[in-house]
Each structure stands twice: as structure tokens, then as C-alpha cells.
Amino acid sequence: MTQTSLYPRRTQAMTREALADTRVVVVNGARQVGKSTLAGLIVNQADNARQLYLDDPATLAAAEEDPVAFVRHDGLLLIDEIQRAPQLLLPIKREVDRDPRPGRYLLTGSARLLGLRDLPDALPGRTETIELWPLSQGEIDDAPDGFVDCVFTQDLDASMRSCSLRKHDYVDRALRGGYPEAVRRDPGRRRNRFFDSYITDLITRDVRQISDIERPAEMRRLLSVIAARMGGLAVVQSISGDVGLPRMTLARYLDLLELVFVIKRIPAWSSNLTRRAISTPKLIVTDSGLGGRLVGMSSERARDVTAPIGPLLENFATGEVARQLTWANEPVQLFHYRDRDKVEVDIVLEHASGEVIGVEIKAAETVRSDDFRGLRHLADRLGARFRAGFVLYTGEQALAFGERLRALPMAALWTLGAATGDV
């Protein structure tokens, strides 16, 4: 793929489908993930479509001056970065109520619209929201990205495959992340410059668009602390102590970072059969490359046997699963599990049917029976509800470890769905 090539996005087809039967479609996601590019591709192929970009000061001024006239258009109207002018939403609501044809508006935003303060009636029942993450490994490699669907629908033996990737390959992928601009840049100084600029723009522009923050340096320090804890429990009191922020301020800052898609809280999973489960969510950085830069990790440092790459790879793998949930056919929710005895499972996927898949992430190139401790714990307590447990590791072989338990190369996250064989 050349430097100027576009990576195919799975959400492009989803957006087209939504526009075919929904009046307003919102594409939400972090800055620099390709929302404007995706929306532009769709609009350029539509008849009588118009594009309005609120990053342009003159366009934003027009939206503020006369919002009713601004949103009036007979065909598909793209309004990019809608969070800059939330006053447009009520006129859009009136327009689609007056003329309920599908495919009237395509909106993009770098903040979760429903979380914005003072947001007027956010078009309930009139919209479909599609979340756009940084690029997945499957989008980068043109691979199936079918792990979530496959583990709930295929026979376990269909998942048995070997892989040529090694630990350093996975670390390099995690440090590359999924922002298209970072993926295209050479590793090292140029990619690091992108991440550094991203962090600065995030704090000075994106966060401040939606909330006043008293001391930007505290937000930067909080980002570094979160990255150092990625994949760990979001214990507010502990994080507050590390950053030196009051708990109320910290809670607000965490909400802001989730609002602009920089972090994601993975809720704790519990069941009546596992009452000792704790309720504290986990935190991941939505882009592992950004997280790696925040903690100063590099490919060279990661080759030191003492380098803490386990949290980076857990964050990376969890992010890949979270991406897949946005396009999976199966109705699945993402959790983590830990109980008061410190028995834990990194990823718990619960199907609407009640079936559960457990996934452990290991940075090692070898896998041991003890790595399945948390998965066996869930299997024993859930019985038939426990469909399967997987340890995803950085080794080569797919291995069986008893009934419903398998070790798979981590690349299974994006290669499952292809023909059986070597990865």
C-alpha cells in the first residue's frame, strides 16, 4: 500500500446501510481516525450531496449565525465535527420530522454527542450512531477480523491454527497503533512526532472544546499515569494519589478522556454464580501506539527482558476485540472479570444468549496449564454457559488444554474467519 492509499474501513459499508433506512447517521470517533475521509467517500458517491466542515472558521460562523438555514438541503448533507455547533441539532430534528426520508444527514464528531453537557434533544429515535476506532489489524493487513463472531459460531477445532509472528512482531504492531497517519509513518522519530503532536492537540483543542480544564499539565500527567496502568483496574483513589488530583476532578477528567475516545472503561462482569466478583472497571487506552508513547516504550526498549510489555499487549489485544464489537454480527458485550481472591480473566465476552467466552492475554511465547486458572474458574462456575476459554499468547502453535480450553497465537484476533491453515 502506498503512502497515499486509503485503508478500507469496515464501518464504511455499515454507514451506507444505515443511511438507506435512517434519517440521521452519526459517525463518532477520536480525532485522526479517518471520520472525515470515510464520510467524504460516501458523500462523493451520492447524488445531490453537500459537505460542510465546521473546522473551517467561515463555515462555523455561518452555522452559528443562522442554524436553521445552515441545515436545509434536499439531498444528503454531511456536517463534519458536529460537536463544534451542537445548536444545529434542534434544526436538524425539525427538518427530519418535517421530511422523514432516510439518508438526510451524515454527521461526524470527535466526542460522544450524548455525553456533552447542555446538548439539546439529541435526536432520539431518528439516528444511528456508528463508532469509528483507530485501524484494526485486519483493516491494515486485509485480514478477516472475525474472532468475536467465530468463537461463538464455529467449532473450536476450526480455531486451531499456527502463526509465524513472534513476540517482537506483536510489540511492534502494538506500538504502531491504528491512527492512519501513524501507521503510514516510519517507526521512530517521525511516528513519535505524530503521537506527541496528537497529545498536545488533544489537550489544548479537543478537550477544551467541550469543557474547561483548569490546569492542562494535570491532564497530560493523568494521561501518562493511565498509560502506565493500561489494562489495570480504574481505582479512582489510587489514580488520584498518583496524579495529585482531587477525586471529583479526577472523575471529571476521566469522563472527558472517555468522551473524546482516548480511553475506554471495560466494565466488570459478574454473575449470580460468581458473587465474589468485584465491580471496578478496567481502563484501556483506545490506541496502543499512543499508550506506548506515553510510557516511553519503544521497540528497542521492549527487547529488554525486563521491559513491562505485558500491559501493552493486553491493552492492544483488548482494543482489537473492542473494535470488532462495532461490526460483529453476534450480539456480544465486552467485560473483564476479577474476584476478591484475585482470580481474574482479562476479557469476558457475553452473548445475548447468556453464553460466555473467556480470554486471557499472555506476552510469553510459551503457555502453561496455570495460565488457564481464571478460565477454569469461570468454566467450573458457569457450566454449560461457558462456551470456551482461550489463552492468546505470542507463540507459534495452537494447542488444546482440555475440554473447551485452547491456546491460540494472538494473531487469531484478526486472522480467524480465513481458510483453515497457517497464518
C-alpha positions as CSV (number, residue, x, y, z in Angstrom):
1,M,0.0,0.0,0.0
2,T,1.4,3.4,-1.0
3,Q,1.7,6.3,1.4
4,T,-1.4,7.9,-0.1
5,S,-3.6,4.8,-0.2
6,L,-6.7,4.6,1.9
7,Y,-7.2,1.7,4.2
8,P,-10.6,0.1,3.7
9,R,-12.8,0.6,6.8
10,R,-15.4,-2.0,7.8
11,T,-17.6,0.9,9.0
12,Q,-18.0,2.2,5.5
13,A,-20.5,-0.5,4.5
14,M,-22.2,-0.1,7.8
15,T,-22.7,3.6,7.3
16,R,-24.1,3.1,3.8
17,E,-26.6,0.5,5.2
18,A,-27.6,2.9,7.9
19,L,-28.2,5.8,5.5
20,A,-30.5,3.6,3.5
21,D,-33.1,3.4,6.2
22,T,-32.2,6.0,8.9
23,R,-32.7,9.8,8.7
24,V,-29.6,10.8,10.6
25,V,-26.4,8.8,10.8
26,V,-23.6,9.8,13.2
27,V,-20.0,8.6,12.8
28,N,-18.3,9.1,16.2
29,G,-14.6,8.6,17.0
30,A,-11.4,10.0,18.1
31,R,-9.7,12.7,16.1
32,Q,-7.4,11.5,13.3
33,V,-9.1,8.1,12.9
34,G,-10.5,8.9,9.5
35,K,-14.1,10.0,10.1
36,S,-13.9,12.9,7.6
37,T,-12.3,10.7,5.0
38,L,-14.9,7.9,5.4
39,A,-17.8,10.4,5.3
40,G,-16.3,12.2,2.3
41,L,-16.0,8.9,0.3
42,I,-19.7,8.2,1.0
43,V,-20.9,11.7,0.1
44,N,-18.8,11.8,-3.1
45,Q,-20.8,8.8,-4.4
46,A,-24.2,10.2,-3.5
47,D,-26.4,12.3,-5.8
48,N,-27.2,15.9,-4.8
49,A,-24.9,15.7,-1.7
50,R,-23.3,18.6,0.1
51,Q,-20.3,18.7,2.5
52,L,-19.9,21.3,5.4
53,Y,-16.8,21.2,7.5
54,L,-17.0,23.0,10.9
55,D,-13.2,23.1,11.2
56,D,-13.4,26.0,8.7
57,P,-14.0,29.3,10.7
58,A,-16.2,30.7,8.0
59,T,-18.4,27.6,7.9
60,L,-18.7,27.6,11.7
61,A,-19.6,31.2,11.7
62,A,-22.4,30.6,9.2
63,A,-23.7,27.7,11.4
64,E,-23.8,30.0,14.4
65,E,-25.4,32.9,12.6
66,D,-28.3,31.0,11.0
67,P,-28.5,27.4,12.1
68,V,-31.9,26.8,10.5
69,A,-30.8,27.8,7.0
70,F,-27.4,26.0,7.5
71,V,-29.0,22.6,7.8
72,R,-31.5,23.0,5.0
73,H,-30.7,20.8,2.0
74,D,-32.8,18.5,-0.3
75,G,-30.2,15.7,-0.6
76,L,-27.6,14.1,1.8
77,L,-25.9,16.7,3.9
78,L,-22.6,16.0,5.6
79,I,-21.7,18.1,8.6
80,D,-18.3,17.3,9.9
81,E,-17.3,17.8,13.6
82,I,-20.8,18.5,14.7
83,Q,-19.8,18.8,18.4
84,R,-18.4,22.3,17.4
85,A,-22.0,23.5,16.8
86,P,-24.5,21.5,18.9
87,Q,-27.1,24.2,18.3
88,L,-27.6,22.6,14.8
89,L,-29.2,19.5,16.3
90,L,-32.6,21.0,17.0
91,P,-33.0,22.4,13.5
92,I,-31.9,19.0,12.1
93,K,-34.6,17.4,14.3
94,R,-37.2,19.7,12.9
95,E,-36.1,19.0,9.3
96,V,-36.2,15.2,9.6
97,D,-39.6,15.4,11.4
98,R,-40.9,17.5,8.5
99,D,-39.4,15.3,5.9
100,P,-38.6,11.7,7.3
101,R,-36.8,10.4,4.2
102,P,-33.8,8.2,5.2
103,G,-30.3,9.4,4.4
104,R,-30.9,13.1,5.2
105,Y,-27.9,13.8,7.3
106,L,-24.4,12.3,7.9
107,L,-22.8,13.8,11.0
108,T,-19.3,13.2,12.3
109,G,-18.0,14.0,15.7
110,S,-14.9,13.7,17.9
111,A,-16.9,13.5,21.1
112,R,-19.7,11.3,22.2
113,L,-22.7,13.5,21.5
114,L,-24.9,12.1,24.1
115,G,-22.3,12.9,26.8
116,L,-21.9,16.6,26.0
117,R,-23.3,19.0,28.6
118,D,-26.2,21.2,27.7
119,L,-26.8,19.2,24.5
120,P,-30.3,19.8,23.2
121,D,-32.6,16.9,22.5
122,A,-30.2,14.6,20.7
123,L,-32.5,13.3,18.0
124,P,-33.8,10.2,19.9
125,G,-35.3,7.6,17.6
126,R,-34.1,9.4,14.5
127,T,-30.4,8.4,14.5
128,E,-28.0,5.5,14.2
129,T,-24.5,6.0,15.7
130,I,-21.5,4.2,14.3
131,E,-18.3,4.3,16.3
132,L,-15.1,4.5,14.3
133,W,-12.0,3.3,16.1
134,P,-8.3,3.5,15.0
135,L,-7.5,1.0,12.3
136,S,-7.8,-2.7,13.3
137,Q,-5.0,-5.2,12.4
138,G,-7.4,-6.7,9.9
139,E,-8.0,-3.4,8.2
140,I,-4.3,-2.8,8.0
141,D,-3.5,-6.4,6.8
142,D,-6.7,-7.0,4.8
143,A,-7.5,-9.9,7.1
144,P,-10.9,-11.1,8.3
145,D,-11.1,-9.6,11.8
146,G,-13.6,-12.3,12.8
147,F,-12.5,-13.6,16.2
148,V,-15.6,-12.4,18.1
149,D,-18.1,-14.0,15.6
150,C,-16.0,-17.1,15.1
151,V,-15.7,-18.1,18.7
152,F,-19.4,-18.0,19.2
153,T,-20.4,-19.7,16.0
154,Q,-17.6,-22.1,14.9
155,D,-16.5,-25.4,16.3
156,L,-13.4,-24.9,18.5
157,D,-11.2,-27.1,16.3
158,A,-11.8,-24.6,13.5
159,S,-9.8,-22.1,15.5
160,M,-6.7,-24.3,15.6
161,R,-4.0,-22.7,13.5
162,S,-0.3,-21.8,13.7
163,C,1.3,-18.5,13.2
164,S,4.7,-17.1,12.1
165,L,4.5,-13.9,14.2
166,R,6.7,-13.7,17.3
167,K,6.7,-11.5,20.4
168,H,8.6,-8.6,18.9
169,D,6.2,-8.6,15.9
170,Y,3.2,-8.2,18.3
171,V,5.0,-5.5,20.2
172,D,5.8,-3.6,17.0
173,R,2.2,-3.8,16.0
174,A,1.0,-2.5,19.4
175,L,3.5,0.4,19.3
176,R,2.4,1.3,15.7
177,G,-1.2,1.6,16.9
178,G,-4.0,2.3,14.5
179,Y,-4.2,6.0,13.7
180,P,-3.8,6.0,9.8
181,E,-1.2,8.8,9.9
182,A,0.9,6.9,12.5
183,V,0.6,3.7,10.6
184,R,1.9,5.3,7.4
185,R,4.9,6.9,9.1
186,D,8.3,5.2,9.6
187,P,8.8,3.9,13.1
188,G,10.9,6.0,15.4
189,R,11.2,9.8,15.4
190,R,8.6,10.6,12.8
191,R,5.9,8.4,14.3
192,N,6.8,9.7,17.8
193,R,6.4,13.3,16.5
194,F,2.8,12.4,15.4
195,F,1.9,11.0,18.9
196,D,3.5,14.0,20.6
197,S,1.5,16.4,18.5
198,Y,-1.6,14.4,19.0
199,I,-1.4,14.6,22.7
200,T,-0.8,18.4,22.6
201,D,-3.7,19.0,20.2
202,L,-5.9,16.7,22.3
203,I,-5.5,18.7,25.5
204,T,-5.3,22.2,24.0
205,R,-8.1,21.8,21.5
206,D,-10.3,18.8,21.7
207,V,-10.8,18.6,25.5
208,R,-11.2,22.3,25.8
209,Q,-13.9,22.4,23.1
210,I,-16.2,20.6,25.4
211,S,-15.1,21.5,28.9
212,D,-12.9,24.0,30.8
213,I,-9.9,22.3,32.4
214,E,-8.1,24.4,34.9
215,R,-4.5,23.1,34.5
216,P,-3.7,21.3,31.2
217,A,-0.5,20.0,32.7
218,E,-2.5,17.8,35.1
219,M,-4.4,16.3,32.1
220,R,-1.1,15.4,30.5
221,R,0.2,13.9,33.7
222,L,-3.1,11.9,34.1
223,L,-2.7,10.5,30.5
224,S,0.8,9.3,31.4
225,V,-0.5,7.7,34.6
226,I,-3.3,6.0,32.8
227,A,-0.9,4.7,30.2
228,A,1.3,3.3,32.9
229,R,-1.7,1.5,34.3
230,M,-3.3,0.4,31.0
231,G,-5.1,-2.8,31.3
232,G,-5.3,-2.3,35.1
233,L,-8.2,-1.5,37.4
234,A,-9.6,2.0,37.4
235,V,-9.3,2.5,41.1
236,V,-10.0,6.2,41.4
237,Q,-8.5,6.7,44.8
238,S,-5.2,5.2,43.7
239,I,-5.0,7.1,40.5
240,S,-5.9,10.3,42.4
241,G,-2.9,9.8,44.6
242,D,-0.6,9.2,41.7
243,V,-1.7,12.3,39.8
244,G,-2.3,14.6,42.8
245,L,-5.8,15.4,41.8
246,P,-8.9,15.6,44.0
247,R,-11.2,12.6,43.3
248,M,-14.0,14.7,41.9
249,T,-11.7,16.5,39.5
250,L,-10.1,13.1,38.5
251,A,-13.6,11.6,37.9
252,R,-14.4,14.6,35.6
253,Y,-11.1,14.3,33.7
254,L,-11.6,10.5,33.2
255,D,-15.1,11.2,31.8
256,L,-13.6,13.8,29.4
257,L,-11.0,11.4,28.2
258,E,-13.6,8.8,27.5
259,L,-15.8,11.4,25.9
260,V,-13.1,12.1,23.3
261,F,-12.4,8.4,22.7
262,V,-8.8,8.4,24.2
263,I,-9.6,5.9,27.0
264,K,-12.3,3.2,27.4
265,R,-13.5,1.7,30.6
266,I,-14.1,-2.0,30.4
267,P,-16.9,-2.8,32.9
268,A,-16.5,-5.7,35.4
269,W,-18.5,-8.8,34.7
270,S,-20.4,-10.6,37.4
271,S,-23.0,-13.4,37.6
272,N,-25.2,-14.8,40.3
273,L,-22.9,-17.8,40.1
274,T,-19.8,-15.7,40.9
275,R,-20.9,-13.4,43.7
276,R,-17.3,-12.6,44.8
277,A,-16.7,-10.6,41.7
278,I,-15.6,-7.1,42.1
279,S,-17.2,-4.2,40.3
280,T,-14.3,-2.0,39.4
281,P,-13.8,-1.4,35.6
282,K,-10.6,-1.6,33.8
283,L,-9.0,1.2,31.7
284,I,-7.5,0.8,28.3
285,V,-6.0,3.4,26.0
286,T,-8.0,3.2,22.8
287,D,-4.8,3.3,20.7
288,S,-2.0,1.2,22.0
289,G,0.5,3.2,20.0
290,L,-0.4,6.3,21.8
291,G,-0.3,4.4,25.1
292,G,3.2,3.1,24.3
293,R,4.5,6.6,23.5
294,L,3.1,8.0,26.8
295,V,5.1,5.4,28.8
296,G,8.2,5.8,26.7
297,M,8.1,2.3,25.3
298,S,10.0,1.6,22.0
299,S,10.9,-1.5,20.0
300,E,14.4,-1.3,21.3
301,R,13.4,-1.0,24.9
302,A,10.8,-3.8,24.5
303,R,13.6,-6.2,23.6
304,D,15.0,-5.9,27.2
305,V,13.7,-8.9,29.1
306,T,12.7,-6.7,32.0
307,A,10.6,-4.4,29.9
308,P,6.9,-4.3,31.0
309,I,5.3,-5.3,27.7
310,G,2.5,-7.4,29.3
311,P,0.2,-4.4,29.9
312,L,0.9,-3.0,26.4
313,L,0.0,-6.3,24.7
314,E,-3.1,-6.8,26.9
315,N,-4.3,-3.3,26.0
316,F,-3.5,-4.0,22.3
317,A,-5.5,-7.2,22.3
318,T,-8.4,-5.8,24.2
319,G,-8.6,-2.9,21.8
320,E,-8.8,-5.3,18.9
321,V,-11.7,-7.1,20.5
322,A,-13.4,-3.8,21.2
323,R,-13.1,-2.7,17.6
324,Q,-14.6,-6.0,16.4
325,L,-17.7,-5.5,18.5
326,T,-18.6,-2.4,16.4
327,W,-19.1,-4.7,13.3
328,A,-19.7,-8.2,14.7
329,N,-22.9,-10.0,13.7
330,E,-23.3,-11.6,17.1
331,P,-24.8,-9.5,19.9
332,V,-21.9,-9.6,22.3
333,Q,-20.7,-7.4,25.2
334,L,-17.2,-6.9,26.5
335,F,-16.2,-7.2,30.2
336,H,-13.3,-8.2,32.4
337,Y,-13.5,-10.4,35.5
338,R,-11.7,-10.4,38.8
339,D,-12.9,-11.6,42.2
340,R,-11.8,-10.8,45.8
341,D,-9.4,-13.8,45.7
342,K,-7.6,-12.1,42.7
343,V,-8.8,-14.8,40.3
344,E,-9.1,-12.9,37.0
345,V,-9.9,-13.2,33.3
346,D,-8.7,-10.4,31.0
347,I,-11.6,-10.5,28.6
348,V,-15.1,-11.8,29.2
349,L,-17.4,-11.9,26.1
350,E,-21.1,-12.4,26.9
351,H,-23.5,-13.3,24.2
352,A,-27.1,-12.2,24.4
353,S,-28.0,-15.9,24.7
354,G,-26.0,-16.0,28.0
355,E,-23.1,-17.9,26.6
356,V,-19.7,-16.7,27.8
357,I,-16.2,-16.8,26.2
358,G,-13.2,-16.1,28.4
359,V,-9.9,-14.8,27.0
360,E,-6.5,-14.4,28.8
361,I,-3.7,-12.4,27.2
362,K,-0.1,-13.5,27.7
363,A,3.0,-11.8,26.5
364,A,5.1,-15.0,26.7
365,E,5.9,-17.2,23.7
366,T,5.1,-20.3,25.8
367,V,1.9,-21.2,27.5
368,R,1.4,-23.3,30.7
369,S,-1.5,-25.0,32.3
370,D,-1.5,-22.5,35.1
371,D,-2.3,-19.7,32.6
372,F,-5.8,-21.2,32.4
373,R,-6.5,-20.8,36.1
374,G,-9.0,-18.0,35.7
375,L,-10.7,-19.6,32.7
376,R,-11.2,-22.9,34.6
377,H,-12.6,-20.9,37.5
378,L,-15.3,-19.5,35.2
379,A,-15.9,-22.8,33.5
380,D,-16.5,-24.6,36.8
381,R,-19.0,-22.0,38.0
382,L,-20.8,-21.4,34.7
383,G,-21.2,-24.9,33.5
384,A,-22.9,-25.1,30.1
385,R,-23.0,-21.3,29.8
386,F,-19.2,-21.3,29.5
387,R,-18.7,-21.9,25.8
388,A,-14.9,-21.8,25.6
389,G,-11.8,-20.2,27.1
390,F,-8.7,-19.0,25.1
391,V,-5.2,-18.0,26.1
392,L,-3.9,-15.7,23.4
393,Y,-0.1,-15.7,23.5
394,T,2.9,-14.7,21.4
395,G,4.0,-18.2,20.4
396,E,3.6,-20.2,17.3
397,Q,1.3,-23.1,17.9
398,A,-2.4,-23.6,18.6
399,L,-2.8,-26.0,21.4
400,A,-5.6,-27.8,23.3
401,F,-5.5,-27.7,27.1
402,G,-8.6,-29.8,27.9
403,E,-12.3,-29.6,27.1
404,R,-13.3,-26.1,25.8
405,L,-9.8,-24.7,26.5
406,R,-7.4,-23.6,23.8
407,A,-4.2,-21.6,23.5
408,L,-4.0,-19.6,20.3
409,P,-1.5,-17.2,18.7
410,M,-2.6,-13.7,19.4
411,A,-2.9,-13.1,15.6
412,A,-6.1,-15.3,15.8
413,L,-7.8,-12.0,16.8
414,W,-7.6,-10.8,13.2
415,T,-7.0,-13.9,11.2
416,L,-9.9,-16.0,12.3
417,G,-12.5,-16.2,9.5
418,A,-10.0,-17.2,6.9
419,A,-9.5,-20.7,5.5
420,T,-8.0,-23.1,8.0
421,G,-4.3,-23.3,7.8
422,D,-1.1,-21.4,8.7
423,V,-1.4,-17.7,9.4
